[in-house]
Amino acid sequence: MTEKPGGLREWVIPFAFVLCAGWVIWHGPAYILDFFPHANESMTAQITELHERKDVSSGLPGVFGGVMDIIDWAALLLAPIVFILGMRSVVHAHMEYPDYTRFDLFALFLGRITMILIISMTLVMLYEVFLRYVIEAPTLWANELTLWIAGFVFLLSGVYAMQQRCHIRIFILYDLLPRAGRHICDVISVSLLCLFAFLLVYGSFKQVFGIKFHRWEMFGTAFDPPIPATIQPAIVIVIVLVAMQAVANLIADWNKQPSDFDENDIIDQEELEAIKKSVGAN
């Protein structure tokens, strides 16, 4: 019996990963102090002050002689375990790209994580609207948290879009070429994407990871989330993942015949029929 998509596991496991990853990200200063300590004493004092100010579990002592407490260690160890379980639990939906490999499970699970992030962002916005216009007691954190989550949604959805081949493509000239010409175009486009990813990492690694991340740069608001310290490294990492996914797509699609890419790859007939019914069209 084939398992249907949208089951409880596809909700619980991505949500569990978001909780673990969220804890790790919010307690970034603790991990920096233990794994990437600064040689500069003033910078170490600054990161320590950030950790003490932002630590949710401040009553717990550090373990293994460091700053990280038991929850910090648990979240760090559980995050990759939950991610692997999430990849194994992915159930392919009918509207998704039909052909996928084991490597594609990474992007497919990122799509499920993005789904949870969108729901979380919506709930935060609704909560803020309720407090602001009903109770008249707005929060200091909802706007920045929504902005923060939206940044990750935008980035992670790019990897999923690449795996689904649903990124914008102009293929008027591409369709006129023979199969060998299409292969050449595919190789050139993927090579340019990989070159862009390499140059981005080469040109920004020190600025992004050596300064923004290592110094744990904050947003500078009342809520003061570490948006620069997390979003900018995420941009670099996601671009590399997109390039890797493009290479995987190139390999997977190399032997496909041109006739394999029909109208159904572009238009979801079931979704089109649902739209017609919703507007009363015959």
N, C-alpha and C positions, 0 to 999 in steps of 0.2 A: 504494500500500500504506500503510495507516494504521499509524503507529508506536505500539507498545504502551507503556503507562506502566511506570514502574519500571526504565527502561533505565539504562545506565551514566552517561549525561549527567545524569540527574536525581539522581544521587548525587554525582558529582564536582563539578559546578558549585556546588550549595549548600554542599558541604564547603569548596570554595575560597573562597567568600564568607565563610563563618564564620571561616576562617583570617585573611583580610584584615581583616575587621571586628574580630576578636579582637585582632589586632596593633595596630590603630588605637586601640581602647579601652584596652588595657593601657598604651600609650605616650601616653595623653592629655596628660600634663604637657608633653611635647615640643611638641604641637600648640598648647597654650595659650600656651607661651612664644613661639612664632613667630607665631601668628595673633591671639591675644587677650592680649597682654602686660598685666601689672598696672602701674598707676602707682605703687603702694605698693612700696617696695624690700623691705620685710620679707616681704611676700606673694610677691614674685618670688623671693626667696631660698628661701622655703618650697617653692614649686613646683619650683624648680631642684633642691633636695635630694631631693624626691620622684622627679624624673626620674632623677637619678643613682643612686638606690637601686633603682628599679624597671626601669631600662633593660636590656633583654635583650641588645641589641647595643652595649654600652657602649664597645667598642673601635673602633667606626666614627666617623669625624669627621662633623660637621654639614656640610650642603651649602647653597649659596646664602646663605652668611653667617649661617645660623641654627643652631638646636639639632637639628633633624630630620636624621637621616642618610638614606642612600640607600634603606634598607629601609622607613623611615617614609614616605618619599615614594612608594615603589612600592606599598605597601599602601594608601595613601590614594587613589592614582590608579586602582589596579586594582579597588578595592571597587565603585565605581559601574559600571565596565565589566563586571565579572563579574555584577553584579546584572542588568544589561540582557540579557546573554547568558542568564542563568538564566530571565528572563521569556520570552525567545524559545524556550527549550528545554522549557518546561512542556508536558507531555503530559496531557491531561485523562483522569482515571481514571473508570471506569464508576460508582463509588459517589459521585462528586462531583456537585454541582449541574449539570444538563446545559447550561443556557444561561449563557454568559459572554461578556464583551466584552473588548476590548483593555485597558481599565482594570482588569478583574478579574484580569489576569495578574499584577499587582503582589501582590495578596493570595494568589493561588495559589502564587507563588514563595515568599512568606513562609511558607506552609504547608510547603513543602519544606525551608526553613531550620529551621523548628521541628522537623521530623522529625530532622534532623541534630543539633540541640541536645539532643533527648530521648535519642538514641543516645549522644551525648557524655556527658551527665549520668549515664546508666546505666553506662558504662564507667568513669567516675571513681568511682562508688559501688562497683562490683565491685573495682576496684583497691584502694580503701581497705579493703574487707572482707578481701581477700587479705593485705594488709600487716598489718592489725591482728590477725587471728586465726590466720594461718599463720606469718608471719615475726615477729609481735609487734613491729612497728616502724611504728606508724601515722604518717600524714603530718600536717603542720600546715595543709595547704591544701585537702584534699579536701572537708571539710564546707562551708567558705565558698564554694568554687568551685561545688559542687552547688547551694547556695542561690542563688548569683548566676545560674547558668544557668537554674535553675527560674523565677526572676523574669522572665527574657526569654521563656521558653517560655510562661508564663502570659499575658504581654502580647501577644506576636505571634500566639498562637493566637486571641486575641479578634478580630483583623482577619480572619483566615481564617474564623472561625465566622460573622462578619457576612456575608462574601461568600457563604458556603454556605447562608445562611438557616437555620442550625442552632442559633441561640441560642434560649433558652427564650421561648416566646410563649404567651399565654393567649388563644385565639381562639374561645371559646364564643359570646360576644356578637358578635364580629367576623363570624363566619359567618352570623349572622342578618340582618346589614345588607345593603342593596342595594349595587350597585357604587359609586354616588356616595358612600354613607356610608363604605364601606371606603376610598375615596380620601381622604376627610376625615380618617379615623383615621390613615391612613398619613402624611399631611402633618403632622398634629399630633405624632405620635410622632417623626418625623424632625426636626421643628423643635425639639422639646424636647431631643433628643439634641445637635443643633447648638448650641443655647443653652447646654447644660451644658458642651460642649467650649469654647465661647467664654469662659464665666465661669471655667472651670478655667485656661485659658491666661492670661486677664486677671489673675486673682487670684494665680497662683503663678509667673508668669514670672520676676519679679525674684528670688524666693526660690530657685527651682529652678535657673535658668540663671545668675543673677547671683551666687549664693552657693555652692550645692551643686556646680554644674558648674565655674564659673570658679575656685573655690578648690580644686577637685578633692578633695572631702571623702572620706576613707577610712573603712573599716569599724572600724578600731581593734582588730584581732585580730593574732595572730602572722603570719598570711598577709597581712592588711591590704589586701584588695581595695577598689577604689573603687566599692563598691556604692551608697552615697548619691549619688555624683557621676554615676552612669550610670543607675540604675534610676529615680530620680525624674524626670529629663528624658525617659526612655523612656516613662514613664506619660503625660506630657503629649503627647508626639508620637503615641503609639498612640491616645489618645482622639481626637485630631484625625483620624487615619487612619480610625478606626472611623466617625466622623461623615461623612467623605467617602465611605466605602464605603456607608453607609446612604443617602446622597443618590444614589449611582450605582445602588443597588438599586431605589430609588423610581422613578427614570427608566426603568430597564430593565423593571420589572414593571408600569408604569403601564397599558399597553394589553393586558395579559394578561386573559383571561376567567377568571372564578371557577372554571370547570371545569378550567382548566389546572393548578390546584393540587389534585392528587388524592392518594390514599393513598400512592402511590409516592414523593411528595415527603417524606413523613414516615417511611415504613418502607422499608428496603432489603430487598427480597424475597430477593435472593441471599444477603445476610448472614443473614437470618432462616432460610433453608433450611440454611445452613452450621451455624448454632447448633443447629437441630433434629437434624442428623446427629451433631454432637459429643456430644449428650446421649442419643442413641439413640432419639429420638422419631420417630414415623412422620409 
